[in-house]
């Protein structure tokens, strides 16, 4: 299988948004209409509780681990990180859900489990520590993505193509959170203004 075919397959697989599907099956509102408007684990937690959020997280991570395994098996190693980008792209712009999905954090975490296992574990610890300090999930996710990206770059052996794929993925995840950043800045500005 060539890179383009696996890239498209990963995009299509990630376009199946488990947060939207699970909440629909539970008779809950579309997560894109609630709270942060994100079709991801955090909104599932807010709408359906910790257990269902864990189910969605495991589904997202499991799918990504599967695609990482496929990429490692079928592709030259330099192209593997680009399949992670395809997973995040599909999660963010899912063709099966009107091109409005999640932010891709769980997908990137799962993808990195096989690429840099120590980085995946460390990133989860980083997320927990940062979240306990700031109590803002997307800020904790930024630190998680930095950790995952750094671990993936370290595992790449310094080659340009995998580093480019890793950087593109991390920047895309950060870009996906621009609305969260703007809302936080506006909230802080209002509080400062009185």
N, C-alpha and C positions, 0 to 999 in steps of 0.2 A: 504494500500500500504506500502511495506517495504522500508527501507532506500535505499537499492541498486537499486530498481526499479525507485524510484524518482530521484536518483542520475543520472542514465543512461538517463532518460527522460529529465532532466535538461541539461545534456551535449548535447544531440541531439538537443534540442530546441535552445541552445546557439550556436550550430554549423551553424545555419542559420545566416549568417553575413549580417546585414542590410546595412552596409557601401558599401560592394561589390555589393549587389543587387541594391540599390538605384542608385549608380553611373553607373552601367551597364544600367539600365532603362533610365537614362539621356543621354546615349551615351558618357559617360566620360570614361577615362582610369581606369583600375583596380587600386584601391588605394595602393595596395601592390607594384606597379611599380613606384609610384610617391612620391616625397618629402621624408618623413621619412620611407616609405614602410610599414606603419601601416594601417590596415583596420579598422579605427576607426573614431570617430567624428572629430578630428583635421584635418585629411586629407580630409574628406568630406568638411569641411569648406574651406580648401585651394583650392579644385577643383570645388566646386559647390556653395559656399557661405554660409552665416549664416543661411538662412532659411532651406536649405536641411540638414545642420549639426544639426539643432534643431530637424528636423524630425527623423534623425537617433538616436540622443540622446534619444528622447522620446520613440522610438521603443525599444531600448536597455533597458532603465529604466523600461518601462512598462512591458516588458516580465519578467524582474527580480522581479518586485513587484508581478506579478502573481505567480511566483514560490515561493517567500517568503510566500505568502498567502497559497499556497498548502502545503508547508512544515510545517507551523504553525498549519494547520488544520489536517494534516494526520500523522505527526511524533511526537515522544516524543521530547520535546524541546531541549534535549541535542544534537540531531543529526541535528537540523535545520541549523547551520552554514556550515555544510558540503555540503549542497545543493548550498550555495553560491559559494563554491569552485568548484563544478561541472559546474556552469554557467561560471565562469572565465576560467576554463579548456576548455570548449566548444568554448568559444569566441577566445581563444588563438590558439587552435588546432582543428579547425572546420573540421569534417569529410566530410562535403559537399563542402569544398573549398580547398582541397589539404592539409589540416592540417596547413594552414598558415592564421592566422586571426589577430585580434586586441590584445590589451593588457588587456582587461577585466575591466577597471576602471568604465565605465558607468554601466556595469552589476553589479559590486559590490555595486555601489551607489544605484541602484534600489533595490537590494536585502536588503540593510540595511534600506530602508525607513520604512518598517514595523517592523523590529527588534529593531531599535533604531532611531526613527524619529528625535529626537533632534540632534543626531549625524550626520544624513544625512544632515540636514539643516546647522549645524555648518561646516561640511566638505565642503559644497559649498561655504560658506563665506570664509573659509580658502583658498580654491582654488583661489578665486578671489583676495584676498589680496596678496597671495604669487605670483600669476602670475603678478600682477601689479608691484611687486617689482623686480622680476627676469626676467620676460618676456619669460620664458621657460615653455611650457605647461607640460612636463613630470615632472619637478621639483615640480610644483604646484600639480600635481597628486600624487606625493609621500606624500606630506603633507595631501592631501585629504584621501589617503588610511590609513595613520597613525591615522587620526581622526576617520574614519569609523571603523577601527579595535579596537581602544580604546573604542569607544561607544558600539561595539558589545560585547567586553569582559566585560564591565561594566554591560551590560544587561544579561550576562550569569549566574550571581549569583555565580561566582567563581568556577564553575564546570570544570573539566579538559577536557572533551570531546569537549564541544563547544569552549573552549579557544584554544584547539589544532586545531580545524577547522578554527578558525579565524586567528590564527598565520600562519597556512599553506597557507591560501588564501592571506594574506598580503605579505608574503615572495614570493609567486608565482608571484604576480603582480610586485613586485620589480625586481625579476629575469627576467620577461618579458621585462623590460626596460633596461637590461644590455647593449644592443647595443646603446641606446640613451646616456647612461652614458659614454661609451667608446668614442663615437663621440664627446661629449662635452669635455671630458678630452683631446682628440687629438686636438680639435680646440683651446682650451686654451693653450696647449703646443706650438702649431704653432705660436699663437699670442705672447706668451712670448718669443719665440725664434727669433722673429723678422720678 
